[in-house]
Amino acid sequence: MKLKNFFLPKYYCHLTRVGNKNDGGYPVSLKVLKKVDCLLSIGLGYDWSFEKESLTLNEKLIIYMYDAQVNFKSWLKKFVFEFFNLILLKKNLIEFINTYINFFEYLFFFKKDRVFHIKKNIISKIETTIKDKNEEFLEKVLEKIKKNILLKVDIEGNEYRILSEIIEHQNKIEFLIIEFHHVDLMEPYIKKFIKKFKLDLVHVHVNNFGGKNKNGYAKVVEAMFSKRKYNKKRKLSKNLFPNFRYDSSNNKDKPEEKILFV
């Protein structure tokens, strides 16, 4: 699996995997996680294992999760879909039951005092008007949060719309986890972001659900950025990606591939 050289981190910090072993978990600095006041997650889906474990590691953490696509209507559709898969023998009974368990875990987790699921999609101020009640400007969200932030972004390609706001409010951010989609097509935008963003790129991991293009370049990359005070200059001996101490294949049915920087 290939990545362009600008993805090769020049710094490193001590990372630990938080969340699921496969898709849904991410490497993060525990030193940062235990210090920050707020975890702002943009993009929820049906996996909040990272947020759940983060709260156990920092009991004072306030968690805001933004995603308009996850609601009771979407859960109902998921139940119907899983039921038909069960009837068609595409799913077994245990998988079907786990969907219901997951739903009640969702209800329980978001009833906690400091955990909030805001059913809105984050958009950029470049989009000059709010189109409906299910949208909110990232700038407005970041203006409300006055404290140190661990920011996690996974919004299926819409991350490029909010990169300028992330840069604008970077002084509030202690650590950033962001998933870049369509990497082979969006290289100039990512390269520009890395150059302007003051936090150091400390780790990258290829999401193998995204696959690679005909030239062997990865299409989806998870990137971790950390404030300089937590980091050290990276030695050549540490340029091993993936790092199996905290990396894990997103698609458990496919093996991890070594990253070649070119």
C-alpha positions in Angstrom: 0.0 0.0 0.0 1.5 3.3 -1.0 1.3 6.9 0.4 2.9 10.1 -0.7 5.9 11.2 1.4 4.1 14.1 2.9 2.2 11.6 5.0 5.3 10.3 6.7 5.2 11.7 10.2 8.3 13.7 11.4 7.3 13.4 15.0 5.9 10.8 17.3 4.3 10.5 20.7 3.3 7.5 22.8 0.0 6.1 21.5 -2.5 3.6 22.9 -5.4 2.0 21.0 -8.8 3.2 22.4 -12.1 1.7 21.2 -12.7 -1.4 19.2 -9.9 -3.6 17.9 -11.0 -3.2 14.3 -13.1 -0.4 12.8 -14.1 2.2 15.4 -11.0 2.2 17.5 -8.1 4.7 17.1 -4.6 5.2 18.5 -4.4 8.2 20.8 -2.1 9.7 23.4 -3.3 8.7 26.9 -1.4 11.7 28.3 -3.5 14.0 26.1 -6.8 12.1 26.6 -6.5 12.3 30.4 -5.8 16.0 30.2 -8.4 17.4 27.8 -11.8 18.7 29.0 -13.8 17.9 25.9 -14.0 15.2 23.2 -15.7 16.5 20.1 -16.7 13.7 17.7 -18.0 14.7 14.3 -19.6 11.6 12.8 -21.1 8.9 15.0 -22.4 6.0 12.9 -23.3 2.9 15.0 -19.9 2.6 16.9 -19.1 4.8 19.8 -16.5 2.4 21.4 -13.8 5.1 21.2 -16.0 7.6 23.1 -17.1 5.0 25.6 -13.6 3.9 26.5 -12.4 7.5 26.5 -14.9 8.3 29.2 -13.6 5.5 31.4 -10.1 6.8 31.0 -11.1 10.4 31.8 -14.2 10.6 34.0 -14.3 14.4 33.8 -14.5 14.4 30.1 -17.4 16.1 28.3 -18.4 14.4 25.1 -20.3 16.0 22.2 -21.1 13.9 19.2 -22.6 15.3 16.1 -24.5 13.2 13.6 -27.9 13.8 12.1 -28.0 10.4 10.4 -28.3 8.4 13.6 -31.7 8.7 15.1 -34.7 6.6 16.0 -35.8 6.4 12.4 -32.4 5.1 11.3 -32.4 2.6 14.1 -35.8 1.3 12.9 -34.6 0.9 9.4 -31.6 -0.9 10.7 -33.8 -3.3 12.7 -36.0 -4.0 9.6 -32.9 -4.5 7.4 -31.3 -6.9 9.9 -34.6 -8.8 10.3 -34.8 -9.5 6.5 -31.2 -10.5 6.5 -32.0 -13.0 9.3 -34.9 -14.4 7.3 -32.7 -14.7 4.2 -30.1 -16.4 6.3 -27.5 -13.6 5.6 -27.3 -13.0 9.3 -27.5 -15.4 12.2 -29.7 -15.0 15.3 -26.8 -13.8 17.5 -25.9 -11.0 15.1 -29.6 -10.0 15.0 -29.8 -9.9 18.8 -26.6 -7.9 19.0 -28.3 -5.2 17.0 -30.9 -4.8 19.7 -28.2 -4.9 22.4 -26.3 -2.2 20.6 -29.4 0.0 20.5 -30.0 -0.2 24.2 -26.3 0.4 24.9 -26.7 3.5 22.7 -29.7 4.7 24.8 -27.8 4.0 28.1 -24.5 5.7 27.0 -26.2 8.9 25.8 -28.2 9.3 29.0 -25.0 9.9 30.9 -24.6 13.4 32.4 -21.7 14.6 30.3 -22.4 12.7 27.0 -24.4 14.4 24.3 -25.5 13.2 20.9 -26.5 16.3 18.9 -28.5 15.2 15.9 -27.0 17.7 13.5 -24.5 17.6 10.7 -21.5 19.8 10.9 -21.1 22.1 7.9 -18.6 24.8 7.0 -19.1 28.5 7.2 -18.3 28.5 3.5 -21.8 27.2 3.0 -23.2 30.6 3.9 -26.7 29.5 5.0 -28.0 26.8 7.2 -30.3 24.7 4.9 -32.3 23.0 7.7 -32.5 22.5 11.4 -30.3 19.4 11.2 -27.2 21.5 10.4 -24.8 23.6 12.4 -21.6 25.5 11.6 -18.4 24.0 13.0 -17.2 27.5 13.8 -20.2 28.1 16.1 -19.6 24.7 17.9 -15.9 25.5 18.5 -16.8 29.0 19.7 -19.0 27.5 22.4 -16.2 25.2 23.6 -13.7 27.3 25.6 -11.6 24.4 26.8 -8.9 22.0 25.5 -10.3 19.7 22.8 -9.7 16.2 21.5 -11.3 16.4 18.1 -12.3 13.3 16.1 -13.6 13.7 12.5 -15.0 10.9 10.4 -17.6 12.3 8.0 -17.1 10.3 4.8 -15.5 12.9 2.6 -17.1 16.0 4.0 -14.0 16.6 6.2 -12.5 18.7 3.4 -15.3 21.3 3.8 -14.3 22.0 7.4 -10.4 21.9 7.3 -10.2 25.7 7.2 -12.2 26.0 10.4 -10.1 23.4 12.1 -7.0 25.4 11.2 -8.7 28.6 12.4 -9.4 27.2 15.8 -6.4 25.0 16.2 -5.2 26.6 19.4 -8.1 24.9 21.2 -7.2 21.5 19.9 -4.7 19.3 21.8 -5.1 16.2 19.6 -6.8 15.5 16.2 -8.0 12.2 14.8 -9.2 12.6 11.2 -10.1 10.2 8.5 -9.2 11.4 5.0 -11.3 9.9 2.2 -10.6 9.9 -1.6 -6.9 10.5 -0.7 -5.6 9.8 -4.1 -7.8 12.6 -5.5 -7.5 15.1 -2.7 -3.8 15.1 -2.1 -3.2 18.8 -2.6 -5.8 19.7 0.0 -4.4 17.3 2.6 -0.8 18.4 1.9 -1.9 22.1 2.4 -3.7 21.2 5.6 -0.7 19.4 7.1 1.5 22.4 6.2 -0.8 25.0 7.8 -1.9 22.9 10.8 0.4 23.7 13.8 -0.2 20.3 15.4 2.4 17.6 14.4 1.4 14.6 12.3 2.4 11.8 14.6 0.8 8.7 13.0 -1.1 7.5 9.9 -3.0 4.3 9.3 -4.6 3.0 6.1 -8.3 2.1 6.4 -8.4 -1.1 4.3 -12.1 -0.8 3.8 -11.2 2.0 1.3 -8.9 -0.1 -0.8 -6.3 1.4 -3.2 -6.3 2.8 -6.7 -4.8 1.2 -9.8 -1.4 2.6 -8.9 -1.5 1.1 -5.4 -2.1 4.3 -3.5 -4.4 4.1 -0.4 -7.8 5.8 -0.8 -8.7 6.2 2.9 -6.2 7.2 5.6 -6.6 7.8 9.4 -4.3 10.6 10.6 -3.4 11.6 14.1 -2.0 15.0 15.0 -0.7 16.1 18.4 0.6 19.4 20.0 4.4 19.7 19.9 4.7 19.6 23.7 3.7 15.9 23.7 6.0 14.9 20.9 9.5 13.9 20.1 11.4 14.0 16.8 10.8 10.7 15.0 13.8 8.4 14.5 14.2 6.3 11.4 13.7 3.1 13.5 10.2 4.2 14.4 9.1 4.6 10.7 7.1 1.3 10.8 3.6 1.5 9.5 1.3 -0.1 10.6 2.5 -0.4 14.2 0.9 -3.5 15.5 1.1 -2.3 19.1 -1.9 -0.1 18.5 -2.9 -0.4 14.8 -5.6 -2.9 13.8 -7.1 -3.8 10.5 -10.4 -1.9 10.0 -11.7 -4.8 7.9 -10.9 -7.9 10.0 -11.3 -10.1 7.0 -8.4 -8.4 5.2 -4.8 -8.3 6.5 -2.9 -5.1 7.2 -0.5 -4.1 4.4 2.8 -2.4 5.0 2.8 1.3 4.0 5.4 2.3 1.4 6.1 6.1 1.3 7.1 7.3 -2.1 
